[in-house]
Amino acid sequence: MVERVCESALKKLCRPIVEAHNPPLIRLKCDTREYQPNPYKDFVNGEFGWFDTYLIGMTKPRKMCHDKYVAFFNKNANRICTAFIKEKYCGDVEYAMYKTGDFMVLFQQFLFWFGDKRREFQMKFDVTEAKKQIVENGKRPNSHGGVANLLKVLTKTMEKQGASIENIAKVQYTVCMQAGIYIPDEFIEDVAVALEVIGGENDKTAD
C-alpha cells in the first residue's frame, strides 16, 4: 500500500538512462555522425496520481500515522527500488526499461513484486507460528482482543517516546509472534516487509 511512494525513486533510477541516450544538444561542424532517436525519450513521463484521493476517509490520527510510514518509505525508497531491479532485472536499470517499454508498466511490476514479498512475509509468519503452536499445544490460537489492545497501547507509547517506525514495526511483530496471533496493521506490515527486503539486500551485498 504505502510502497506506492517509491514511484519517484524508481523514476530517479531511470532518468540517467534516459539522459544518456539523448543526442548532444551542441555539435561541432566536423561531427557528421547520425544520432539515433532516444528510445527512452518519454519513458518517465506521466504519473499514477493516486496520492490525492488515497487519504480520503482517513481519520486525522490515522493520517498522521500514515505520514510517518510515508516518511520511512521516502527515506528507504532508493534501497527498496534497487532491490527490486536487482532481483527482477539482474540489477540492470536499462534492461528493466527495455523489457517494460514504459514507466507505468515498470512501476506496476514493482507493485506486483512488493505484493509478492508481502504474501511471502505473511506465509512465513503463518508457517512459523503454525509450527510453534503444534509443538506447544497442537493447534493455532484464536485472535484475542487483548493482543490488539496491547499493540495499540504499545504503539502509542512508543510514538510518544519518539520511537522510529522500524522499531515500532519490530515490536508489533514480536508481540504477535509471541502471542501466536497475526493482527497486522496495514501500514506497519508495509514497513516490516520493506525492512525484510532491505535486510535481504544487505545480506546479499555482504556475501
N, C-alpha and C positions, 0 to 999 in steps of 0.2 A: 504494500500500500504506500508507505512513505518512501519506498525506493524510487518512486517516480521523480523525486527531486534530483536524482542523478542525471537527469536529461542534459543539463548544462555541462556537467563534467564530461559526459560522453561526447558532446559536441566539441569541447576543447581538445579532446584527443584526436578528433577528425580534422580539425581546421588546419594544422600544419601540413597534412597530406594534401588538402585542397590547395593551399598556398604553394606547395612545392611543384604542383602541376600547372600553375599559372604561367603563361608565356611572359617574357620580360616586358616591362612597361616601356623601357627605353632600349633601343637597339642601335648599335654602331652601323654606319653606312656599309661597312665591309661585311656585316653579318647577313649573309644571304640564306641562312637556314630557314626551313619551313617548320614552324612550331605547330604541333598538333593541338586541337582544342582541348581544354581541360575536361577530362571525363567526369570529374567530380565537382564541376563548377557550382551546381545547385544542390549539392549533397546535403549541406547543413541548413538549408532554408526551410522555414516552416516550423511550427511548434504544435504540441498537442493542445495547449491552452486548458489543461484540466484543473489548474490550481484555483482559479477564481470561483468555481462552483463546488469545489471539493469540500470546503469548510462549512457550507450552508447547513444549518440544522444542528451544528455542534453547540454545546453549552460553552460559556466563557471559560470555566476551568479546563474543559476538555481541549479547547483551542490553545490555551496556554501550555498545556501538557504536550499537545501536538507540536507546538513551536519548538520545544526542546528537542524532540525527536528529529524534526527537520534540521535543526542546527547540527545534530550529530551526523546526519547523513551528508549535509553540506561539507562538513569537516572531513569526512572519510570517503566522499563520493569518488575521488580520483582512484583511490586504492580499490574500491569495490568494482569500478568500471575496468580497471587494469586486470583484476582477477577474472572478470567476465571475458575480456579479449584473450587473455592467456589460455583460459580453459576451452573456449569455443572456437577460437581462430588462431591458435598456436602463437599468441602474443603479437600477431601482425595486424595493426590497425588498418593498413591499406587493403589487406586481404579481406578483412571484415567488410570494408566499404565495397570492395569489388563483388563479394558474394551476395550482399544485400541490395546494392544498387541505389538505395535511398535511405536517408537517415531514419525516417519513420519506421521503416522495416527493421533496421538495425536496433532501434530502441525497443521495438516490440519484441525482438529476440532477447534483448536484455531483460525485459519484464518476464518473459517466459522462463528464462534461466533463473531469475531470482525466485519466481514462483516454485520452480522445481526444487531449489535449495530450501525453501520454506517447508515444502512437503517432506523432503528428506529429513529435515530437522524434527518435524512433528513425528514422523515414523520412528526415528531413532529414539525419541523420548518415550514413545509408547512401548517400543520393544524393550528398552532398558527397564522401564517400570514394570512391565509385564513379568520379566524375569525376576525382578526383585520381589514382587508380590507372590509369585509362585513359590519362591523359596521361603518367604515369611509365613504366608497363610493360604497359599493355593488359590487366591482369587484377587482380582483388582478391586480396590475400594471404590465406593461411590463418591461423587463430588460432595463436598461438605461446605456449607455456607460460612463456617468459621474460618476456613482457609482463605476464602475470598475476602472476608473482612480483615483478616490478618495482613493480607497482601496490600489492601488499601491503606491500612494504618502504617505499615512499614514504608510504603511508597511516599505517603505524605510526610512522614517523619524524616526520611532521607532527603526529600526535596527541600524541607525547611533547613536541613543541615548543609545544604549546598552540594549534595552528592551528585556525581556525574551520572548521565544516562546509562553509561556502561555498567557502573556499579549497581544501579537500580535493577537493570535487566538481570544481572548475575544473581542478585539477592532473590528476586522474584522466582527465578527458575530453580534456585537452590531450595527454596521453601516448597515449591511444587514437587520437586524430586523427592525430598524427604517425606512429604505427605503422601506421595504416590498419586497425586491428583494433578490433572492438567487443566489449569484455568488461565488461558493466555489472554493478555491484553494485546489487542491487535498491533498497537504501536511498539510496545515492549518486545513483542515477538519479532517485529521487523528489525529492531536493534540487535536482538540476540542472534538472528540469522546473519546479519551483516557482520557481527563480531566473529562468528564462526567462519564466514567467507574470508575475512581479513586475516584471521588466525591461520587458516589453511594456507593462504598465500604466503604468510611469513614462514611457515614450516617448509614450504617448497623452496623458498629463497634460501633458507638455512641449509637445506640439503644440497 
